[in-house]
Amino acid sequence: MTWKTERIPGRPLHRTDDDRLALPLRLSRNGETTAEVELLLTTAEAEHLHAALCRALDGHPVPPTAPDCRKSTQTSPGTAHVMGRA
């Protein structure tokens, strides 16, 4: 038995009425969809996930289809400069 979790094409991440972030996911077993669910995250949980993903992606080449946020923020440690804090 093989389970798979993937994003649902055409259903973007969105905010809920209680200001959580909802990521639509499809659960499949042996190639058949068993459920469509949403991973709900608080802002703090989303920030922790974002940081963990950044660390996991660090040092890997940016694919041509990557979103702009990854292309503009990935730099080598020698060229990264903090200009100020908001």
CORPE-V641247 format. One record per backbone hydrogen bond with DSSP energy under -1.0 kcal/mol. CO is the residue of the C=O (numbers start at 1). NH is the residue of the N-H. Records with the same first field share a line. If there is no record, write none. Layout:
CO = NH, NH
//
This chain:
2 = 30
4 = 28
6 = 26
8 = 11
14 = 22
16 = 19
20 = 16
21 = 41
22 = 14
23 = 39
24 = 8
25 = 37
26 = 6
27 = 34, 35
28 = 4
29 = 32
32 = 29
35 = 27
37 = 25
39 = 23
41 = 21
42 = 46
43 = 47
44 = 48
45 = 49
46 = 50
47 = 51
48 = 52
49 = 53
50 = 54
51 = 55
52 = 56
53 = 57
54 = 58
57 = 60
63 = 66
67 = 70, 71
68 = 72
70 = 74
76 = 79
//
